[in-house]
Amino acid sequence: MARLLQKQPLTKVKSIPGLFNMHFTINVYGNKAALVIWGRYPTYILIERKEVAEKFRKYFSFLWGLSRLVSKK
């Protein structure tokens, strides 16, 4: 996935090697947080609450600070 994303223009891709291999995504927009758990039957959870969206933004910022930029090849 990271290789595919790093080919996109105006995109920065970072990773935390060996620490995380998650099979879910979190998308935050406005006052909503959408969680997608990938599997044979994907499960979607949409939370519409300002406080939850803000906490997920902080979680993202924390992980972004720990991660390293993936070089574009």
Contacts in CASP RR format, 6 or more apart in sequence:
PFRMAT RR
TARGET T0000
AUTHOR 0000-0000-0000
METHOD contacts of the structure
MODEL  1
MARLLQKQPLTKVKSIPGLFNMHFTINVYGNKAALVIWGRYPTYILIERK
EVAEKFRKYFSFLWGLSRLVSKK
2 13 0 8 1.000
2 15 0 8 1.000
2 70 0 8 1.000
5 11 0 8 1.000
5 13 0 8 1.000
6 13 0 8 1.000
6 70 0 8 1.000
6 72 0 8 1.000
6 73 0 8 1.000
7 72 0 8 1.000
12 69 0 8 1.000
13 69 0 8 1.000
13 70 0 8 1.000
14 64 0 8 1.000
14 67 0 8 1.000
14 68 0 8 1.000
14 69 0 8 1.000
14 70 0 8 1.000
15 67 0 8 1.000
15 68 0 8 1.000
15 70 0 8 1.000
16 63 0 8 1.000
16 66 0 8 1.000
16 67 0 8 1.000
16 68 0 8 1.000
17 68 0 8 1.000
23 37 0 8 1.000
23 38 0 8 1.000
23 39 0 8 1.000
24 35 0 8 1.000
24 36 0 8 1.000
24 37 0 8 1.000
24 38 0 8 1.000
25 35 0 8 1.000
25 36 0 8 1.000
25 38 0 8 1.000
26 33 0 8 1.000
26 34 0 8 1.000
26 35 0 8 1.000
26 36 0 8 1.000
26 56 0 8 1.000
26 59 0 8 1.000
26 60 0 8 1.000
27 33 0 8 1.000
27 34 0 8 1.000
27 36 0 8 1.000
28 34 0 8 1.000
28 53 0 8 1.000
28 56 0 8 1.000
28 57 0 8 1.000
28 60 0 8 1.000
29 53 0 8 1.000
30 53 0 8 1.000
31 48 0 8 1.000
31 49 0 8 1.000
31 50 0 8 1.000
31 53 0 8 1.000
32 46 0 8 1.000
32 47 0 8 1.000
32 48 0 8 1.000
32 53 0 8 1.000
33 46 0 8 1.000
33 47 0 8 1.000
33 49 0 8 1.000
33 52 0 8 1.000
33 53 0 8 1.000
33 56 0 8 1.000
34 44 0 8 1.000
34 45 0 8 1.000
34 46 0 8 1.000
34 47 0 8 1.000
35 44 0 8 1.000
35 45 0 8 1.000
35 46 0 8 1.000
35 47 0 8 1.000
36 42 0 8 1.000
36 43 0 8 1.000
36 44 0 8 1.000
36 45 0 8 1.000
37 43 0 8 1.000
37 44 0 8 1.000
37 45 0 8 1.000
47 53 0 8 1.000
END
